[in-house]
């Protein structure tokens, strides 16, 4: 199968080439040229995702250099589970935080790293991966690529706009991982990455790729856990699942939309945003007003100009089609705090702020709408990554997974740069900033 740019269908690449390139030369995002229908079985009682991943992703790598290696890549990347836990008879939570950095980004980052490890064997020139992060992406990518030969990672994060725990995860690696604190917001970080891809000097000096959800190798694997959860929901209830997804740059949401397009039994998709209202306002009005991001408790979703909206509008070019495909809402910090308290009291659950956005979106659904669906809240990060916020609200310490404890003990290193391309070039070259 080939992949084309959302902006120019003449820009066409195969699976491996699209992964290595990351962003299309015209600034567009790669999308599949066809949508096969995949008849998949639910994972077994052990919850193993690797066999399902190989089945779901096989059509996209057919006849590609990575096609025959897909089962091995899936086994390496999907070596942890995504449990679907019932909160009550009508509501479940999809736990996506059981990977090495305790966030859903581990799935796609590990798949991309395993794919690149095979593609880069014997390469004369290292691949320089640029990743903009609002919190979790950079840590997952750094962990997945740390000390892998032939790959160098540059992580850009907004100075002062990630939690202390997240910053530690972004900056504790060293070796082939460089961490840069950008004096700006996430949208500035994302803009710098896109500018570097379009800059002749950067492309002459380094072979660049991306590990944000603009890269297919990050986004496609995320469709797998939506397949698994929706198949498990159908097996339990006889009906399709409806997902409420904490949303920022829209990679996770796009993966769910793609899973439904591929045949996963998914009914409604609700995008739960924080106070950054770009997408809810766009769905309501049909007019896109990208804006500077607002800092919130759910910092990984602080995005004012989400990249993957371009993929969603490419799939649904008519606004009415897009509104029929999904809905969106916006939740402020006051409601996030209240929801963390309320659901801890009601369910005994402890949410990270992002998961709390989805939980509040569920609570605001019309009762009839809740009654007729089989709803799944998507839990995107372990609450221990936001202890400073969560513990005062639930009144007790949040248990910290061993994987995070290990990272907390490592020394942190980062450099500050201004939010302009010259500063990024200088930092990447190892000069003073």
C-alpha positions as CSV (number, residue, x, y, z in Angstrom):
1,X,0.0,0.0,0.0
2,X,1.1,3.5,-0.7
3,X,0.6,6.7,1.4
4,X,0.0,10.2,0.0
5,X,0.3,13.7,1.4
6,X,-2.9,15.3,2.7
7,X,-2.0,18.3,0.5
8,X,-0.8,16.7,-2.7
9,X,-1.8,13.1,-3.8
10,X,1.1,13.1,-6.2
11,X,3.5,12.9,-3.3
12,X,3.3,9.1,-2.8
13,X,5.5,6.8,-0.7
14,X,5.5,3.2,0.5
15,X,5.2,2.3,4.2
16,X,8.9,2.3,5.1
17,X,9.7,5.5,3.2
18,X,6.7,7.3,4.8
19,X,7.9,6.3,8.3
20,X,11.4,7.5,7.6
21,X,10.3,10.8,6.1
22,X,7.7,11.5,8.8
23,X,6.3,14.7,7.3
24,X,5.6,15.1,3.5
25,X,7.8,17.6,1.6
26,X,4.9,20.0,1.2
27,X,4.2,20.0,4.9
28,X,1.2,17.6,4.6
29,X,0.7,14.4,6.6
30,X,0.8,10.9,5.0
31,X,-2.5,9.0,4.8
32,X,-3.3,5.6,3.4
33,X,-4.5,5.4,-0.3
34,X,-6.9,2.6,0.7
35,X,-8.9,1.4,3.7
36,X,-9.1,-2.4,3.8
37,X,-11.7,-4.0,6.0
38,X,-10.0,-6.1,8.7
39,X,-11.8,-9.0,10.3
40,X,-10.0,-9.4,13.5
41,X,-10.6,-11.5,16.6
42,X,-10.4,-10.2,20.1
43,X,-7.2,-10.8,22.1
44,X,-7.2,-13.9,24.3
45,X,-7.5,-14.0,28.0
46,X,-3.9,-13.0,28.4
47,X,-4.6,-9.7,26.8
48,X,-1.6,-10.0,24.4
49,X,-1.8,-7.3,21.7
50,X,1.1,-8.3,19.5
51,X,-0.8,-10.9,17.3
52,X,-3.7,-8.4,16.8
53,X,-1.2,-5.7,16.0
54,X,0.4,-7.8,13.3
55,X,-3.0,-8.6,11.8
56,X,-4.3,-5.0,11.8
57,X,-1.1,-3.4,10.4
58,X,-0.3,-6.1,7.8
59,X,-2.2,-4.5,4.9
60,X,-0.3,-1.2,5.3
61,X,3.1,-3.0,5.1
62,X,2.1,-5.5,2.4
63,X,4.9,-5.8,-0.2
64,X,7.1,-3.4,1.8
65,X,10.5,-4.1,3.2
66,X,9.1,-4.2,6.7
67,X,6.2,-6.5,5.8
68,X,7.8,-9.8,6.6
69,X,9.2,-8.4,9.8
70,X,5.9,-7.0,11.1
71,X,5.2,-9.9,13.5
72,X,8.6,-9.5,15.1
73,X,8.2,-5.7,15.3
74,X,4.8,-6.1,16.9
75,X,6.1,-8.6,19.4
76,X,8.9,-6.2,20.4
77,X,6.6,-3.1,20.6
78,X,3.4,-4.6,22.1
79,X,4.9,-6.4,25.0
80,X,2.6,-4.9,27.6
81,X,-1.2,-4.9,27.8
82,X,-4.0,-2.3,27.6
83,X,-6.5,-3.6,30.2
84,X,-10.2,-2.8,29.8
85,X,-11.5,-2.4,33.3
86,X,-15.2,-2.1,34.2
87,X,-16.1,0.8,36.5
88,X,-19.7,-0.2,36.6
89,X,-22.2,-2.2,34.5
90,X,-22.2,0.4,31.7
91,X,-18.8,2.1,31.9
92,X,-15.3,0.9,31.3
93,X,-11.9,2.5,31.3
94,X,-9.2,1.6,28.8
95,X,-5.9,1.8,30.7
96,X,-3.1,2.8,28.3
97,X,-0.4,3.6,30.9
98,X,1.2,0.2,31.5
99,X,4.2,0.8,29.3
100,X,7.7,1.8,30.3
101,X,6.9,5.6,30.6
102,X,3.4,5.1,31.9
103,X,1.6,6.8,29.0
104,X,-0.3,5.8,25.8
105,X,2.6,7.2,23.7
106,X,4.6,4.1,24.5
107,X,2.7,2.0,22.0
108,X,3.5,4.0,18.9
109,X,7.0,5.1,20.1
110,X,8.1,1.5,20.6
111,X,6.7,0.4,17.3
112,X,8.5,3.2,15.5
113,X,11.8,2.5,17.2
114,X,11.5,-1.2,16.4
115,X,10.8,-0.4,12.8
116,X,13.6,2.1,12.5
117,X,16.1,-0.4,14.1
118,X,15.5,-2.6,11.1
119,X,15.4,0.1,8.5
120,X,18.6,1.7,9.7
121,X,20.8,-1.4,9.8
122,X,24.0,-0.6,7.9
123,X,23.0,3.1,7.2
124,X,26.0,5.3,6.7
125,X,24.3,8.4,8.1
126,X,22.4,8.6,11.4
127,X,18.8,9.5,11.4
128,X,18.0,12.7,13.4
129,X,14.5,12.5,15.0
130,X,12.8,15.7,16.0
131,X,10.0,15.4,18.4
132,X,7.9,18.3,19.9
133,X,6.2,17.3,23.1
134,X,3.6,18.8,25.5
135,X,4.6,16.2,28.1
136,X,4.3,12.5,27.4
137,X,5.4,12.1,23.7
138,X,9.0,13.1,24.3
139,X,9.5,10.7,27.3
140,X,8.1,7.8,25.3
141,X,10.2,8.5,22.3
142,X,13.3,9.0,24.3
143,X,12.8,5.7,26.1
144,X,12.1,3.8,22.9
145,X,15.1,5.1,21.0
146,X,17.6,5.5,23.9
147,X,21.0,4.0,22.9
148,X,19.7,2.6,19.7
149,X,22.5,2.7,17.1
150,X,22.0,4.9,14.0
151,X,19.4,7.2,15.6
152,X,19.7,10.5,17.4
153,X,16.7,12.2,19.1
154,X,16.1,15.8,19.8
155,X,13.2,16.5,22.2
156,X,11.6,20.0,22.3
157,X,9.3,20.8,25.2
158,X,7.8,24.1,26.4
159,X,9.8,25.5,29.3
160,X,7.8,25.6,32.5
161,X,4.6,24.0,30.9
162,X,5.1,20.4,31.7
163,X,4.8,18.7,35.1
164,X,8.1,18.2,37.1
165,X,7.6,14.4,36.7
166,X,7.2,14.8,32.9
167,X,10.2,17.1,32.7
168,X,12.3,14.5,34.5
169,X,11.2,11.9,31.9
170,X,12.2,14.2,29.1
171,X,15.6,15.1,30.4
172,X,17.1,12.0,32.1
173,X,18.4,10.1,29.1
174,X,21.6,11.6,27.7
175,X,23.6,9.5,25.2
176,X,21.8,9.8,21.8
177,X,18.9,11.9,23.3
178,X,19.2,15.7,23.4
179,X,16.5,17.7,25.4
180,X,15.7,21.3,24.6
181,X,13.5,23.5,26.8
182,X,11.9,26.0,24.3
183,X,11.0,29.5,25.6
184,X,7.5,29.3,24.3
185,X,4.5,26.9,24.2
186,X,3.9,23.5,22.6
187,X,2.7,25.1,19.4
188,X,6.1,26.9,19.2
189,X,7.8,23.5,19.6
190,X,5.7,22.0,16.9
191,X,6.3,24.9,14.6
192,X,10.0,24.6,15.0
193,X,9.9,20.9,14.0
194,X,7.9,21.7,10.9
195,X,10.2,24.6,10.0
196,X,13.2,22.3,10.3
197,X,11.7,19.8,8.0
198,X,11.1,22.5,5.4
199,X,14.6,24.1,5.8
200,X,17.1,23.4,3.1
201,X,20.1,23.9,5.5
202,X,18.7,21.5,8.1
203,X,18.0,18.9,5.5
204,X,21.5,19.2,4.0
205,X,23.2,18.8,7.4
206,X,21.0,16.1,8.9
207,X,18.7,13.3,7.8
208,X,15.5,14.2,9.6
209,X,12.5,12.3,10.7
210,X,9.7,12.8,13.2
211,X,8.3,10.7,16.1
212,X,5.3,12.9,16.8
213,X,1.9,11.6,15.8
214,X,2.4,13.3,12.4
215,X,4.4,10.1,11.7
216,X,2.4,7.1,10.5
217,X,4.6,4.8,12.6
218,X,3.3,6.5,15.8
219,X,-0.3,6.8,14.8
220,X,-1.1,3.5,13.1
221,X,-0.1,1.3,16.0
222,X,-2.5,3.2,18.3
223,X,-5.4,1.9,16.2
224,X,-4.6,-1.5,17.6
225,X,-5.7,-0.9,21.2
226,X,-9.0,0.6,19.9
227,X,-9.5,-2.6,17.9
228,X,-8.8,-4.7,20.9
229,X,-11.0,-2.7,23.3
230,X,-13.9,-2.5,20.8
231,X,-13.8,-6.3,20.0
232,X,-13.7,-7.0,23.8
233,X,-16.7,-4.7,24.3
234,X,-18.6,-6.4,21.6
235,X,-17.8,-9.9,23.0
236,X,-19.1,-8.7,26.4
237,X,-22.1,-6.7,25.4
238,X,-23.0,-7.7,21.8
239,X,-22.7,-4.1,20.7
240,X,-20.0,-1.6,19.6
241,X,-17.9,0.5,21.9
242,X,-18.1,4.3,22.2
243,X,-14.9,6.0,23.2
244,X,-14.3,9.3,25.0
245,X,-10.7,10.3,24.3
246,X,-8.6,13.0,26.0
247,X,-7.5,15.1,23.0
248,X,-4.8,17.6,22.2
249,X,-2.8,17.1,19.0
250,X,-5.5,14.6,17.8
251,X,-3.2,11.7,17.1
252,X,-4.9,9.3,19.5
253,X,-8.3,10.4,18.3
254,X,-7.3,10.0,14.7
255,X,-6.1,6.5,15.5
256,X,-9.6,5.7,16.8
257,X,-11.3,7.1,13.7
258,X,-9.0,5.1,11.5
259,X,-9.7,1.9,13.6
260,X,-13.4,2.4,12.9
261,X,-12.8,2.9,9.2
262,X,-10.9,-0.4,9.2
263,X,-13.8,-2.3,10.6
264,X,-13.5,-2.1,14.4
265,X,-16.9,-2.1,16.0
266,X,-16.9,1.5,17.2
267,X,-20.0,3.6,17.5
268,X,-19.5,7.2,18.9
269,X,-16.2,9.0,19.3
270,X,-16.1,11.9,21.7
271,X,-13.1,14.2,21.8
272,X,-12.6,15.5,25.3
273,X,-10.5,18.7,25.2
274,X,-9.3,20.9,28.1
275,X,-9.7,24.7,27.9
276,X,-8.0,24.8,24.5
277,X,-11.2,25.0,22.5
278,X,-9.9,25.0,18.9
279,X,-11.5,21.7,17.9
280,X,-14.8,22.0,19.8
281,X,-15.3,25.5,18.3
282,X,-14.4,24.3,14.8
283,X,-16.9,21.4,14.9
284,X,-19.6,23.9,16.1
285,X,-18.9,26.7,13.6
286,X,-17.1,25.1,10.7
287,X,-14.5,27.9,10.9
288,X,-11.0,27.0,12.1
289,X,-9.4,29.5,14.4
290,X,-6.0,28.2,15.4
291,X,-4.7,30.1,18.4
292,X,-2.0,30.1,21.0
293,X,-2.3,27.3,23.5
294,X,-3.5,27.9,27.1
295,X,-1.7,26.3,30.0
296,X,-3.9,23.9,31.9
297,X,-3.7,21.0,34.4
298,X,-4.0,18.6,31.5
299,X,-0.7,19.9,30.1
300,X,-0.1,17.2,27.4
301,X,-3.3,18.4,25.7
302,X,-2.4,22.1,25.7
303,X,-2.5,22.5,21.9
304,X,-4.0,25.4,20.0
305,X,-3.3,24.2,16.5
306,X,-3.6,20.4,16.4
307,X,-1.7,18.8,13.5
308,X,-3.8,15.8,13.0
309,X,-6.9,17.8,12.4
310,X,-5.6,17.9,8.8
311,X,-5.9,14.1,8.6
312,X,-9.4,14.2,10.0
313,X,-10.6,16.9,7.5
314,X,-8.8,15.0,4.7
315,X,-10.9,11.9,5.6
316,X,-14.1,14.0,6.0
317,X,-13.7,17.0,3.7
318,X,-17.3,18.1,4.3
319,X,-17.9,19.7,7.6
320,X,-21.2,17.9,8.0
321,X,-19.4,14.6,7.5
322,X,-16.8,15.5,10.2
323,X,-19.6,16.4,12.7
324,X,-21.3,13.1,12.0
325,X,-18.1,11.2,12.6
326,X,-17.3,12.6,16.0
327,X,-18.2,15.2,18.6
328,X,-16.1,17.3,21.0
329,X,-16.3,19.2,24.3
330,X,-14.1,21.4,26.4
331,X,-13.4,21.0,30.2
332,X,-11.8,23.6,32.3
333,X,-9.4,23.2,35.3
334,X,-12.1,23.6,37.9
335,X,-14.1,20.7,36.5
336,X,-10.9,18.6,36.2
337,X,-10.2,19.0,39.9
338,X,-13.8,18.3,40.8
339,X,-13.9,15.2,38.6
340,X,-10.7,13.7,40.1
341,X,-12.2,14.1,43.6
342,X,-15.7,12.8,42.7
343,X,-14.5,9.7,40.8
344,X,-12.1,8.8,43.6
345,X,-14.9,9.0,46.1
346,X,-17.4,7.1,43.8
347,X,-15.3,4.5,42.1
348,X,-12.1,4.5,44.1
349,X,-10.3,5.4,40.9
350,X,-7.4,7.9,40.6
351,X,-7.2,9.8,37.4
352,X,-4.5,11.8,35.8
353,X,-5.8,15.3,34.8
354,X,-6.1,14.1,31.1
355,X,-8.2,11.1,32.0
356,X,-10.3,13.3,34.3
357,X,-11.2,15.4,31.2
358,X,-12.6,12.3,29.6
359,X,-14.4,11.3,32.8
360,X,-16.0,14.7,33.1
361,X,-17.1,14.6,29.4
362,X,-18.8,11.2,30.2
363,X,-20.5,12.7,33.2
364,X,-21.9,15.6,31.0
365,X,-23.4,13.3,28.4
366,X,-27.2,13.3,28.2
367,X,-28.5,10.4,30.3
368,X,-30.3,8.8,27.3
369,X,-27.1,9.0,25.3
370,X,-25.2,7.3,28.1
371,X,-27.9,4.6,28.4
372,X,-27.9,3.6,24.8
373,X,-24.1,3.2,24.4
374,X,-21.3,1.0,25.8
375,X,-18.9,3.7,26.9
376,X,-15.2,3.5,27.4
377,X,-13.1,6.3,29.0
378,X,-9.6,6.3,27.6
379,X,-7.0,6.7,30.4
380,X,-3.9,8.1,28.7
381,X,-1.4,8.4,31.6
382,X,-0.7,7.1,35.0
383,X,-1.7,9.5,37.8
384,X,1.8,9.2,39.3
385,X,3.1,11.4,36.5
386,X,1.0,14.2,38.0
387,X,1.4,13.6,41.7
388,X,1.7,17.4,42.4
389,X,-1.8,17.9,41.1
390,X,-3.5,14.6,42.0
391,X,-2.4,13.8,45.6
392,X,-3.9,16.9,47.2
393,X,-7.2,16.2,45.5
394,X,-7.5,12.5,46.5
395,X,-5.9,13.0,49.9
396,X,-3.4,10.2,49.7
397,X,-0.1,9.3,48.0
398,X,-0.3,8.0,44.5
399,X,1.6,4.7,44.0
400,X,4.5,5.1,41.6
401,X,5.2,2.3,39.1
402,X,8.8,0.9,39.3
403,X,9.5,2.0,35.8
404,X,8.9,5.7,36.8
405,X,10.8,5.3,40.1
406,X,13.9,4.2,38.1
407,X,13.7,7.3,35.9
408,X,13.3,9.6,38.9
409,X,16.6,8.5,40.2
410,X,18.6,9.5,37.0
411,X,20.3,12.9,36.6
412,X,18.5,15.3,34.3
413,X,20.1,17.4,31.5
414,X,18.6,19.9,29.2
415,X,19.4,23.2,27.4
416,X,17.1,26.2,26.9
417,X,16.6,27.8,23.5
418,X,14.5,30.6,22.1
419,X,11.6,29.6,19.9
420,X,13.2,30.3,16.5
421,X,14.8,28.1,13.9
422,X,18.3,29.6,14.2
423,X,18.4,28.6,17.9
424,X,17.3,25.1,17.1
425,X,20.0,24.8,14.4
426,X,22.7,26.0,16.7
427,X,21.6,23.6,19.5
428,X,21.4,20.6,17.1
429,X,24.9,21.4,15.9
430,X,26.2,21.5,19.5
431,X,26.8,25.2,19.7
432,X,26.0,27.8,22.4
433,X,22.4,28.9,22.8
